[in-house]
Amino acid sequence: MLNYSLNELSGLLKSRKISSVELTQSYLKRIDSLNPKINAYITVNPEASLKQAAEADIRLARGQIQPLTGIPIAQKDIFCAKGWKTTCGSKMLSNFVAPYDAHIIECFNNVGAIMLGRTNMDEFAMGSSNETSFFGPVHNPWDLNAVPGGSSGGSAAAVAARMAPAATGTDTGGSIRQPAALCGITGIKPTYGLVSRYGLVAYASSLDQAGPMGRTAEDCAILLNTMAGFDPRDSTSINHPSEDYVQSLSAPLQGLKIGLPKEYFTAGLSAEIAQSIEIACEVLRREGAEIREISLPNSPVAIPAYYVLASAEASSNLERYDGVRYGYRAKGYKDLVDMYKKTRAQGFGPEVKRRIMIGTYVLSAGYYDAYYIKAQKLRRLIANDFSNAFDKVDVILGPTSPQPAFNLGERSNDPVSMYLSDIYTIAVNLAGLPGLSLPAGFSGNGRPIGMQLIGNYFDEARLLNIAHRYQQVTDWHQREPSL
Amino acid sequence: MEWEVVIGLEVHAQLATRSKIFSGAPTAYGAAPNTQACAIDIALPGVLPVMNREAVNFALRFGLAIGANINRKSIFARKNYFYPDLPKGYQISQYELPIVSEGRLIIETPQGEKNIRITRAHLEEDAGKSLHEDFHSKSGIDLNRAGTPLLEIVSEPDIRSSEEAVIYAKTLHSLVRYLEICDGNMQEGSFRCDANVSVRPKGQKEYGTRCEIKNLNSFRFLERAIDYEVHRQIEVIGSGGKIIQETKLYDSDRDETRSMRSKEEANDYRYFPDPDLLPLIIDESWIEEVSKKLPELPYAKRQRYIHSLGLTPYDASVLTSSKSLANWFEASLKALGEEMGDAKLCANWIMGEISGRLNRDNLDISKCPVDSKDLAQLLRRIKDGTISGNIAKEVFEAMWSGEGEADEIIKRKGLKQISDNNEIEKIIDGILAGNDDQIAQYRAGKERVLGFFVGQVMKATQGRANPAQVNEILRRKMGRPD
């Protein structure tokens, strides 16, 4: 049962072959046995989940069935969910119980999906390995010595280890796609504005975007159908006509023009990944696609531009964690300023502090123009690169990450090499485009390899379609780690 | 040396919207602490601001009223600093691109009209309040006010005295109340002034170094704080010192300004565009919609009172000092009939009898126990000779005490004027009889005697005799030889 797709699970629930309570119990059992090894979840609350499942069973019995009714979903611990501890992977919020539901939590609740638990993540979504979590690192199910990627590492590991049928993530610079690649699953970061950010604990507001993580493109399409939609509570939410992402999954790829950015296939990319993509290109050609080389000349500046802008926004977004109203407050302070200092010194981890300092610096009087304004200009140039590319091709194909999963501890003391993990994903956030990562092979030492499809604005349906067609003729996504 | 004072004012006007600028929580004043602060106001993780359209309407109304540029695109920025009553750790404000820029306000000074340029007016949110008393060496935080919409109105340094500053502030105060965008309640902090003050030797082109005095919440404090600061600056410079640019607080108990922080200690607010809010785009139809609903403004009203109604500039300016007073005046004038001279009659009564009593009983015109139609009825009786002006005052006093309408009171108390010549003559004959001495004095040229007899007649008629007729008949009867 743990290998069933969402569609199959829905069929079983619909035909009453299993109940939502049974299904939820089986996943809770699996979490119980595997979480000590993998640490994918920060919080599970069997009582709350099973109560929801019992309610879902009533809905199912009444025939009120939507595609996710009764299906347990793992939620990244970045979405506020009423009554649930919502920690964002930080000591700062380690005691914070959200009094309201994020938009996407409402979306899942409305269709009768079950909250299976809260997945581990890099602190405030800042990290590419899940090692910055206050609740300890997540272990990659394919190799427990390897990182799962980040920041949505808990969600990726949970799906890969069959500790959840599917999960949600957020992606600010690659946080859905990179862990999806490193854990051998499928994940899509939608166009900025397609999924409401209301209730998503902000890291970098102009880049943050929530999206689905599942074993297949089809599962992601089902999740996205539930998550996408206009929300007036988020001023950056876009009133885009609603689409059925499942309907178009099987469309043929005849005549599809795919571009390979030459800047993505240079010395920094592992040969094994380059080779896997070459093979994937063959598969896609056989499906009727044309592959050609394109150029994204401003790619090299994406990482510096990102770390200026994301850090600037983060430095401001994280000012609310001051110990005054909720969350962690240091003990033994002598006055207000001392309380601020101790609370923030003790409540935030080193990576968060690093980005707050970078952000504070680049916004300071005298540096703002040289850093923040310049980075905004680069952001525009990067978006223009993509816009030019989409004049020539329909989608862009490339690696998700320069290497397969690295070992725990390998890069945690070298922020720059860590930042380079997101070299192929970051530009997509800066441009606000949709990007999808899907499994495309394995390295010599058995670690998953992912590849990335980038589409034009609101081209999620096409990305899912290509990934689905690819998954009809390959089986990378069906491989299961032995645990 | 002769000194010139240079002042610019920044006014924070709280916009009278029902809900907050970026959340749906109510803005009403005086609720129990933290009962009017929602998830957005207390800055829970994950919440997002959504612009209140009404606050934009109010800013547009103000911009149009001061003939300013309405910027078709304006940007909300974050002003970052830590303070316990600032829940997000930043205030959402407008920095580089405000919604309103380059307007002007005409003020009336004793030296004549003066144009004060308004640099900009921008939308921003208010912070909460820190309460330092009653918590045994701790501070309490009340976030009810957090997120209340403010319009910050910044003038150019065009003001040249504390007196002018007060006139400007009062004119602005009256304007925002006319526009119904701010209740103007200074005690509750709905209208707060910061003054930028500097001095320079008369004739010097460059401005002197300025000091900013924060949070002046009455016109009197505004005047006194500026006077104190000007005096201080002149003394410092006069004794060879230099003015340091700093932010000051006015202590009204000691009547002095005290330093809060110098320029060096000033916060670096790290302004940047708020990524949670899109640029505010105003199109022509929005501006048109707002301008259609714009009321007649105080300046235009004043001009109309002077030129069409024939009032003096003083009367016009008193009557237009608040919209409710002007409305009251216009309603009574309308009820009276708007004939020649009616405006002056209404104005005199409102500024005399009514204002006097309102002040005595500490009432606003909106709480006036006599309504405008009732005043008109009373004035009609003066005009048609039913009662004299003096009797009218007696009637009015009864109206004020709630004894009914003018006609009712006149009838009940028998105050109708005696205008019958025969009746008056009879009374006069009675009084003149036996007063030959006085009559002789009058004939000898003692004009005062006439007054004596008028008094006697009025006494005999309880003031009801028509004074013009009494005068005429007395003169005729005493027949002074020419």
Contacts between the chains, C-beta under 8 A, distances in Angstrom:
chain1	res1	chain2	res2	distance
A	79	B	46	7.5
A	80	B	44	7.3
A	80	B	45	6.4
A	80	B	46	4.6
A	86	B	45	7.0
A	86	B	46	8.0
A	88	B	45	6.9
A	93	B	45	6.6
A	96	B	45	7.0
A	98	B	44	7.6
A	98	B	45	7.5
A	98	B	46	7.7
A	99	B	39	7.0
A	99	B	44	7.2
A	100	B	39	5.7
A	100	B	44	7.2
A	102	B	46	5.9
A	197	B	46	7.9
A	197	B	48	6.4
A	198	B	46	7.0
A	198	B	47	7.4
A	198	B	48	5.6
A	199	B	46	4.3
A	199	B	47	7.5
A	200	B	46	5.6
A	201	B	45	4.3
A	201	B	46	4.8
A	202	B	45	7.7
A	202	B	46	6.9
A	202	B	276	7.8
A	204	B	275	7.6
A	205	B	275	3.9
A	205	B	276	5.1
A	206	B	275	3.8
A	232	B	50	6.7
A	233	B	48	6.2
A	233	B	50	6.2
A	234	B	48	5.3
A	235	B	48	6.7
A	235	B	49	7.0
A	235	B	50	5.6
A	235	B	51	6.9
A	235	B	276	6.3
A	235	B	277	5.3
A	235	B	278	5.6
A	236	B	275	7.7
A	236	B	276	6.9
A	236	B	278	6.6
A	312	B	272	6.2
A	313	B	275	5.7
A	315	B	80	7.8
A	315	B	270	7.7
A	316	B	78	5.4
A	316	B	80	5.5
A	316	B	89	7.2
A	316	B	90	5.5
A	316	B	270	7.4
A	316	B	272	7.3
A	318	B	89	7.9
A	319	B	80	6.3
A	319	B	82	6.7
A	319	B	88	6.5
A	319	B	89	2.4
A	319	B	90	5.9
A	320	B	43	4.5
A	320	B	45	7.3
A	320	B	87	6.4
A	320	B	88	5.1
A	320	B	89	5.2
A	322	B	82	6.3
A	322	B	84	7.5
A	322	B	89	6.2
A	324	B	84	4.9
A	324	B	87	7.7
A	324	B	141	6.8
A	325	B	42	5.8
A	325	B	43	7.3
A	325	B	87	6.5
A	325	B	141	7.9
A	326	B	44	7.2
A	336	B	84	6.8
A	336	B	139	7.9
A	340	B	82	5.9
A	360	B	270	6.8
A	363	B	80	7.4
A	363	B	270	3.8
A	363	B	271	7.8
A	363	B	272	5.6
A	364	B	268	5.6
A	364	B	270	6.2
A	365	B	268	5.0
A	365	B	270	7.8
A	368	B	270	7.7
A	368	B	272	7.3
A	372	B	272	6.2
